[in-house]
Amino acid sequence: MNTKLIPPVVALLASAIACIVSIVQHVPFGTFTIRLVVSALLFLTIGTIIKMVLDWALAPEAELPEDMEAESSDEAGETSDEAASAEDDSDE
């Protein structure tokens, strides 16, 4: 899944909402700017966290780190020690 655009889209939507609310409330320019910057940075961070979680949750099995692959083979009933001894026995 392409999650590359999630952080900027979340930040832009939140910033647009913050701008609309500030315009409706007729706030001064300084407050308007502070609200815009804070909302953009906050929601960019939130969007990045969402992207990282989605990338982690939707990662295909082939891209798992080596320690995760070892756990997967342990769950399948074959430990790394058994695999190593089976390889040693087949060499003889």
PAZAPA-4460 file (N, C-alpha, C; in steps of 0.05 Angstrom, whole numbers, plus 32768, in hexadecimal, padded with zeros to 4 digits):
% residues 92
    n_x    n_y    n_z   ca_x   ca_y   ca_z    c_x    c_y    c_z   seq   type   mol
   8011   7FE9   8000   8000   8000   8000   8012   8019   8000     1      M     A
   800B   802C   7FF0   801A   8045   7FEF   8011   8058   8004     2      N     A
   8021   805A   8019   801A   806B   8030   802A   8085   8030     3      T     A
   8038   808B   801A   804A   80A2   8019   803B   80BD   801C     4      K     A
   8023   80BE   8013   8014   80D8   8013   8003   80DC   802C     5      L     A
   8003   80C9   803F   7FF2   80CC   8056   7FFA   80E4   8068     6      I     A
   8013   80E8   8070   801A   80FF   8081   8013   811A   8075     7      P     A
   801A   8120   805C   8013   813A   8051   7FF5   813F   804E     8      P     A
   7FE7   812A   8047   7FCA   812D   8044   7FBD   8133   805F     9      V     A
   7FC5   8124   8074   7FBA   8129   808F   7FC0   8145   8098    10      V     A
   7FDA   814E   8093   7FE2   8168   809C   7FD3   817E   808C    11      A     A
   7FCF   817A   8072   7FC1   818E   8062   7FA4   8191   806A    12      L     A
   7F97   817A   806F   7F7B   817A   8077   7F77   8188   8092    13      L     A
   7F88   8181   80A5   7F87   818E   80C0   7F8D   81AC   80BE    14      A     A
   7FA0   81B3   80AE   7FA7   81D0   80AB   7F90   81DF   809E    15      S     A
   7F83   81D2   808A   7F6C   81DF   807D   7F55   81E4   8091    16      A     A
   7F50   81D0   80A2   7F3C   81D3   80B6   7F43   81E9   80CA    17      I     A
   7F5D   81E9   80D2   7F66   81FE   80E5   7F63   821A   80D8    18      A     A
   7F69   821C   80BF   7F65   8236   80B1   7F48   823F   80B0    19      C     A
   7F37   822C   80A9   7F1A   8232   80A7   7F0F   823B   80C2    20      I     A
   7F17   822D   80D7   7F0E   8234   80F2   7F18   8250   80FA    21      V     A
   7F32   8255   80F4   7F3D   826F   80FA   7F30   8286   80EB    22      S     A
   7F29   8281   80D2   7F1B   8295   80C2   7EFF   829B   80CD    23      I     A
   7EF1   8285   80D4   7ED6   8289   80DF   7ED7   8298   80F9    24      V     A
   7EEB   8293   8109   7EED   82A0   8123   7EF9   82BC   8122    25      Q     A
   7F02   82C5   810A   7F0E   82DF   8106   7F25   82E5   8119    26      H     A
   7F38   82D1   811A   7F4F   82D4   812C   7F64   82E7   8120    27      V     A
   7F75   82F3   8130   7F8A   8304   8125   7F9E   82F3   8115    28      P     A
   7FAE   8301   8105   7FC0   82F3   80F3   7FD5   82E2   8102    29      F     A
   7FDF   82ED   8118   7FF3   82DE   8128   7FE8   82C4   8132    30      G     A
   7FD1   82C4   813D   7FC4   82AC   8148   7FBE   8299   8131    31      T     A
   7FB5   82A4   811A   7FAF   8293   8103   7FC8   8284   80FA    32      F     A
   7FDF   8292   80F9   7FF8   8286   80F0   8001   8270   8104    33      T     A
   7FFF   8276   811D   8007   8263   8132   7FF6   824A   8130    34      I     A
   7FDC   824D   812D   7FCA   8236   812B   7FD1   8225   8113    35      R     A
   7FD7   8233   80FD   7FDD   8224   80E4   7FF7   8214   80E6    36      L     A
   800C   8220   80F1   8025   8213   80F4   8023   81FB   8108    37      V     A
   8017   8200   811E   8014   81EB   8133   8004   81D4   8128    38      V     A
   7FEE   81DA   811B   7FDD   81C4   8111   7FEC   81B4   80FB    39      S     A
   7FFA   81C3   80E9   8009   81B5   80D4   801E   81A2   80DF    40      A     A
   802E   81AC   80F2   8043   819B   80FE   8038   8184   810E    41      L     A
   8023   818A   811E   8017   8175   812E   800B   815E   811D    42      L     A
   7FFC   8166   8109   7FEF   8152   80F8   8002   8145   80E4    43      F     A
   8018   8152   80DD   802D   8145   80CD   803A   812E   80DE    44      L     A
   803E   8134   80F7   8049   811F   8109   8035   8108   810C    45      T     A
   801C   810E   8110   8008   80F9   8113   8006   80E9   80F9    46      I     A
   8006   80F7   80E2   8005   80E9   80C9   801D   80D6   80C5    47      G     A
   8034   80DF   80CD   804D   80CE   80CB   804A   80B6   80DD    48      T     A
   8040   80B9   80F4   803C   80A2   8106   8028   808E   80FA    49      I     A
   8012   8099   80EE   7FFE   8088   80E1   800B   8078   80CA    50      I     A
   801C   8086   80BA   8029   807A   80A4   803C   8063   80AD    51      K     A
   804B   8068   80C3   805D   8054   80CD   804E   803B   80D7    52      M     A
   8037   803F   80E5   8027   8029   80EE   801C   8019   80D7    53      V     A
   8012   8027   80C3   8007   8019   80AC   801C   800A   809C    54      L     A
   8034   8016   8099   804A   8008   808C   8052   7FEF   809B    55      D     A
   8052   7FF1   80B6   805A   7FDA   80C6   8044   7FC4   80C5    56      W     A
   802B   7FCC   80C7   8015   7FB9   80C7   8010   7FAB   80AC    57      A     A
   8016   7FB9   8097   8010   7FAF   807C   8029   7FA5   806E    58      L     A
   803F   7FA2   807C   8058   7F99   8070   8055   7F7C   8067    59      A     A
   805D   7F76   804F   805C   7F5A   8046   8070   7F49   8056    60      P     A
   806B   7F30   8056   807C   7F1D   8066   8099   7F1E   805C    61      E     A
   809E   7F23   8043   80B9   7F24   8038   80CA   7F3B   8043    62      A     A
   80BD   7F50   804C   80CC   7F67   8055   80D0   7F67   8073    63      E     A
   80C9   7F52   8081   80CC   7F52   809E   80EA   7F50   80A5    64      L     A
   80F2   7F5B   80BB   810E   7F59   80C4   8115   7F3C   80CA    65      P     A
   812F   7F36   80CB   8138   7F1B   80CF   812F   7F0F   80E9    66      E     A
   812E   7F1E   80FF   8125   7F14   8118   8108   7F0C   8118    67      D     A
   80F8   7F1B   8108   80DC   7F13   8105   80D9   7EFA   80F5    68      M     A
   80EA   7EF5   80E1   80EA   7EDD   80D1   80F1   7EC5   80E2    69      E     A
   8103   7EC9   80F5   810B   7EB3   8107   80F4   7EAB   8118    70      A     A
   80E5   7EBF   8122   80CD   7EB9   8132   80B8   7EAA   8122    71      E     A
   80B5   7EB1   8108   80A2   7EA4   80F7   80A9   7E87   80F3    72      S     A
   80C3   7E81   80EF   80CB   7E65   80EB   80C8   7E55   8106    73      S     A
   80CC   7E63   811D   80C8   7E55   8136   80AB   7E4D   813A    74      D     A
   8099   7E5E   8132   807D   7E59   8134   8075   7E42   8121    75      E     A
   8083   7E3F   810C   807D   7E29   80F8   8086   7E0E   8103    76      A     A
   8094   7E0D   8119   809B   7DF4   8125   80B8   7DED   8121    77      G     A
   80C8   7DFD   8113   80E4   7DF7   810F   80F4   7E0D   811B    78      E     A
   8105   7E06   812E   8117   7E1A   813A   8130   7E1C   812A    79      T     A
   813F   7E31   812E   8158   7E34   811F   816C   7E1F   8127    80      S     A
   816C   7E15   8140   817E   7DFF   8148   8177   7DE5   8139    81      D     A
   815E   7DDF   8136   8156   7DC7   8128   815D   7DC9   810A    82      E     A
   815A   7DE1   80FF   8161   7DE5   80E3   817F   7DE2   80DF    83      A     A
   818F   7DEC   80F2   81AC   7DEA   80F0   81B5   7DCD   80F2    84      A     A
   81A9   7DBE   8105   81B1   7DA2   8108   81A8   7D91   80F0    85      S     A
   8191   7D98   80E4   8188   7D8A   80CC   819B   7D8F   80B5    86      A     A
   81A6   7DA7   80B3   81B9   7DAE   809E   81D3   7D9E   80A2    87      E     A
   81DC   7D9C   80BB   81F5   7D8E   80C2   81F2   7D70   80BB    88      D     A
   81DB   7D65   80C1   81D6   7D48   80BC   81D5   7D43   809D    89      D     A
   81CB   7D56   808E   81C9   7D51   8071   81E4   7D54   8064    90      S     A
   81F7   7D62   8070   8211   7D66   8064   8221   7D4C   8066    91      D     A
   821C   7D3B   8079   822C   7D23   807D   8225   7D0D   806B    92      E     A
***
